[in-house]
Amino acid sequence: KIAFSASRSTKLGPVLQDTAVTFDRVHINLGDSFDPYTSHFICKHNGTYIFTTHILGQNKIDAYAWIMVNKNHKLPLHGDGRAGYGTGSNTIILELTVDEHVWIQLSINSALMNDYSSFAGHILFEN
């Protein structure tokens, strides 16, 4: 069984460089694949996984972020600051092998609110 869900409890940014988003509230971490210190999902079993993430930008500040795999940008998120508190969400299904990392990266000059930002994932099936 591999599943995790985590969220933030504090604001982040505006960041001065691309920054890994940390999630300090871990709601579930079955299989211990989510590293609570780096907020990276670290694959322990080859398989097909699904990940979802949601971000909420600070008032009138854009929030740009990416779902990252290893050091590669895979899927973007955008919370438009013109909306006040802009939100962005995305979902991705990935085939992963042991030791690959998945995490959320906040882009330069972006900012997040507190507990409205989350990251979750689970295995669909082993390969």
Phi, psi and omega per residue, in radians:
K1 nan 2.208 3.110
I2 -2.348 2.037 3.095
A3 -2.793 2.494 3.066
F4 -2.538 2.726 3.040
S5 -2.621 2.293 -3.104
A6 -2.552 2.736 3.101
S7 -2.510 2.963 3.100
R8 -1.655 2.740 3.052
S9 -2.065 -0.107 -3.095
T10 -2.358 2.861 3.068
K11 -1.199 2.770 3.065
L12 -2.434 2.133 3.037
G13 1.650 -3.057 0.131
P14 -1.081 2.368 -3.088
V15 -1.529 2.561 -3.085
L16 -1.548 -0.143 3.091
Q17 -2.713 2.906 3.049
D18 -0.961 2.296 -2.959
T19 -2.405 2.334 3.042
A20 -1.168 2.318 3.098
V21 -1.433 2.248 3.081
T22 -1.774 2.525 -3.125
F23 -2.126 1.885 -2.997
D24 -1.602 -0.179 3.069
R25 -1.839 1.843 3.125
V26 -1.690 2.016 -3.076
H27 -1.491 -0.633 3.075
I28 -2.714 2.545 3.129
N29 -2.587 1.081 3.122
L30 -1.168 2.231 -3.140
G31 1.537 -0.065 3.090
D32 0.906 0.643 3.105
S33 -1.543 -0.273 3.098
F34 -1.614 2.107 3.138
D35 -1.499 1.951 -3.074
P36 -1.199 -0.252 -3.137
Y37 -1.512 -0.701 -3.137
T38 -1.740 -0.285 -3.025
S39 1.087 0.478 3.019
H40 -1.669 2.456 2.872
F41 -1.469 2.218 3.141
I42 -2.033 2.006 -3.056
C43 -1.141 2.211 3.105
K44 -1.911 -0.230 3.139
H45 -2.437 2.252 3.054
N46 -0.970 2.359 -3.136
G47 3.094 -3.092 3.074
T48 -1.869 2.201 -3.012
Y49 -2.172 2.715 3.011
I50 -2.116 2.373 3.121
F51 -2.231 2.458 3.058
T52 -2.268 2.576 3.087
T53 -2.566 2.637 3.125
H54 -2.410 2.370 3.092
I55 -2.213 2.617 3.026
L56 -2.234 2.077 3.134
G57 -1.331 2.790 3.034
Q58 -1.260 2.800 -3.053
N59 -0.958 2.122 3.068
K60 1.115 0.362 3.066
I61 -2.148 2.220 3.097
D62 -1.092 2.574 3.030
A63 -2.155 1.916 3.043
Y64 -1.922 2.318 3.132
A65 -2.559 2.928 3.139
W66 -2.361 2.507 2.835
I67 -1.433 2.121 -3.075
M68 -1.871 2.510 2.978
V69 -2.183 2.056 -2.996
N70 0.985 -2.023 3.113
K71 -1.948 0.334 -3.052
N72 -1.882 2.347 3.041
H73 -1.263 2.154 -3.103
K74 -1.878 -0.799 -3.046
L75 -2.634 2.267 -3.071
P76 -1.534 2.807 2.989
L77 -2.330 2.580 3.115
H78 -2.543 2.209 2.977
G79 -1.920 1.982 -3.034
D80 -1.377 2.013 -3.116
G81 -1.102 -0.372 3.114
R82 -1.136 -0.329 3.123
A83 -1.490 0.104 -3.032
G84 1.583 -1.689 3.058
Y85 -1.795 1.603 -3.083
G86 -1.342 2.528 3.138
T87 -2.058 2.692 3.045
G88 -2.528 2.482 3.114
S89 -2.471 2.688 3.027
N90 -2.807 2.800 3.137
T91 -2.371 2.464 3.112
I92 -2.455 2.519 3.015
I93 -1.945 2.249 -3.041
L94 -2.317 2.508 2.909
E95 -1.602 2.122 -3.089
L96 -2.112 2.672 3.029
T97 -2.034 2.864 -3.086
V98 -0.892 2.357 3.087
D99 1.390 0.039 3.013
E100 -1.314 2.577 -3.090
H101 -1.978 2.438 3.027
V102 -2.212 2.308 3.134
W103 -2.731 3.083 -3.138
I104 -1.921 2.287 3.130
Q105 -2.057 2.209 3.087
L106 -1.560 2.307 -3.093
S107 -1.413 2.729 -3.131
I108 -0.868 2.441 3.131
N109 1.249 0.074 3.116
S110 -1.584 2.811 -3.123
A111 -2.569 2.493 3.121
L112 -2.024 2.570 2.952
M113 -1.318 -2.884 -3.016
N114 -1.568 -1.861 -2.911
D115 -1.381 0.288 3.056
Y116 -1.659 -0.072 3.139
S117 -1.767 2.348 -3.043
S118 -2.547 2.854 -3.138
F119 -2.568 2.293 -3.102
A120 -2.590 2.749 3.078
G121 -2.962 2.843 3.059
H122 -2.779 2.818 3.124
I123 -1.369 2.413 3.026
L124 -1.580 -0.810 3.036
F125 -2.857 2.681 3.107
E126 -1.414 2.567 3.112
N127 -1.746 nan nan
